[in-house]
Amino acid sequence: MTIRLAVLQCNPIVGDVGGNAAQIAHLARRAYALGARVALTPELALTGYPPEDLLLRPAFLAAAAQALKQLAQDLSDLPDLVLVVGHPLALANADAPRLASTWQAVACNAASILRGGAVQATYCKHELPNYQVFDERRYFVPGDQAVVFEAGGEQFGINICEDAWLPHAPRKARAAGAQVLLVLNASPYHRGKTAEREGVMRQRCLENGMALVASQLVGGQDEIVFDGASFVLDRAGELVARAPQFAEDILLVDIGGGDVLKQSPAHIAALKSDHAEVYSALVLGVRDYVRKNGFPGVLVGLSGGVDSALVLAIAVDALGAGSVRAVMMPSPYTAQMSLDDAQALAARLGVQYDVLPITPLFDGFRAALGPFLHEQAGDTTLENVQARIRGTLLMALSNNSGRIVLTTGNKSEMAMGYATLYGDMAGGFAVIKDVTKTLVWELARWRNAHAVAQGEAEVIPQRIISRAPSAELRPNQTDQDSLPPYAVLDAILQRYMEQDERIESILAAGYSRADVERVVQLLKQAEYKRRQAPPGIRITHRAFGRDWRYPITSKFRESL
């Protein structure tokens, strides 16, 4: 005897409780028509993840409870279907008044078993992560009970995400009689996360002799991207099935004799290469941020440089050329090749392209400010004026059209403060905020190679990729006038900022004291700027934003 199980890899919208419930019901019916009698959603699929302080609103928790009840009733005409759905569960004291200076979580991160038009049982997540982008102890109370249910003669246990990253909850499910562990996940993407996720779950299988089905969320939510790639392991930890990355899907597997039955190799979707994976995450992050927030399109300020070129390509791949408008704003220092390359890029991508010269405005600012400025060597005042003129023009076009401005600053620039407040930082969404300059070049080359592999022409003109990077805010300017080479800068940044490596260790690796000192000094100095930056897509395990919480005002300095 066997039973078919469906993983519903879905893309909910945070707060759209009714819409998410309708999506789950639709997917469950499709899975049922394909023979599934057990269906599994990702973590908090009913509300979207993470709902953050919406969880503190009694009305939000009440809406989730009503939607869960309604979902069970809506599927009551499928009496032999078991749906395991992730949702928040309000505690009895959720409506109790609280003192302003005290705090108490009022909900559980839960998964309920819906069968026969009703909630049969509910499991509450045991392990509440409170690191990186996670803040679950702010909102949830941990559970401590195993939940096991029977369907088709098989015994299914439930875990939720972090539970299965540690041995305790899976062991408890096994002791309660589970043969197959169902794990609801909202596991945020970063480079290398998919392989890491499968490796840890494989260890749980081997520890308990228990098959495992991992349902993973897909989609973009503010800075976070969820990569999908739901998967199934047999009791020996062997990969049996995997859903595609970065796409909604219904993954079907058959279960019998307490284990997952072997599938054809076609059931295992191939993982993307590193660069393809990162690029896909950026595309999905832009698409969902723009569409879920209801923007009619985007604006991108082109410079003729590689950062804005990559952002434009990502935007077109995410939204289509018709939803993207590119604006070139040359100054007195803009090279002719920048104008030529920007125009060529826009033509290749088929987007609306406009040229708005800023020289008359810049001259006006210089004339007005002249009596008040005392210029000296290294003064960036007039450079920043140019950036702020461009930011003002883009925001005016945004206000007029409703389109959101995508900023084009990369992680290296954000780290070093080489981005102008109210200038090139002006905008609504920072697409490559977590992409270092060296990775920007790699992704640009990958996008061109991908186009050629598809039988298409290269998207980004080669000269944009190969030329020395320059802000073009003064004559003969290059980024390396005041920064270490990007290969050095990014390596130091990765060690110090992403890995929290000690300075002595970085120096011992062969980096010069002058370069390390420069990078560390600028990183700390620019903290106040980063606090005012727009949100951007997270593709590493340590991005500026949720993962990086340093004080702006601090006198601590590591010895160099």
Salt bridges, closest charged atoms under 4 A:
GLU43 OE2 - LYS125 NZ 2.83
GLU52 OE2 - ARG546 NH2 2.87
ASP53 OD1 - ARG138 NE 3.07
ASP77 OD1 - ARG29 NH2 2.78
ASP80 OD2 - ARG37 NE 3.13
GLU136 OE2 - LYS125 NZ 3.01
GLU196 OE1 - HIS190 NE2 3.98
GLU198 OE2 - ARG242 NE 2.82
GLU207 OE1 - ARG204 NE 2.84
GLU223 OE1 - ARG546 NE 3.54
ASP227 OD1 - ARG197 NH2 3.05
ASP234 OD2 - LYS262 NZ 2.73
GLU238 OE1 - LYS262 NZ 3.01
ASP254 OD1 - ARG4 NE 2.78
ASP259 OD2 - ARG235 NE 3.70
ASP274 OD2 - ARG191 NH2 2.36
ASP288 OD2 - LYS292 NZ 3.53
ASP307 OD2 - LYS437 NZ 2.91
ASP317 OD2 - ARG447 NE 2.78
ASP341 OD1 - ARG463 NH2 2.90
ASP354 OD2 - ARG325 NE 2.70
ASP363 OD1 - ARG366 NH2 2.94
GLU383 OE2 - ARG474 NE 2.84
ASP434 OD1 - LYS411 NZ 2.78
GLU442 OE1 - HIS275 NE2 2.84
GLU472 OE2 - ARG467 NH2 3.08
ASP481 OD2 - ARG474 NH1 3.80
GLU498 OE2 - LYS411 NZ 2.67
ASP500 OD2 - ARG542 NH1 2.81
GLU501 OE2 - ARG495 NH1 2.81
GLU504 OE1 - ARG502 NH2 3.06
GLU527 OE1 - ARG530 NH2 2.70
GLU527 OE2 - ARG531 NE 3.91
ASP547 OD2 - ARG538 NE 2.69
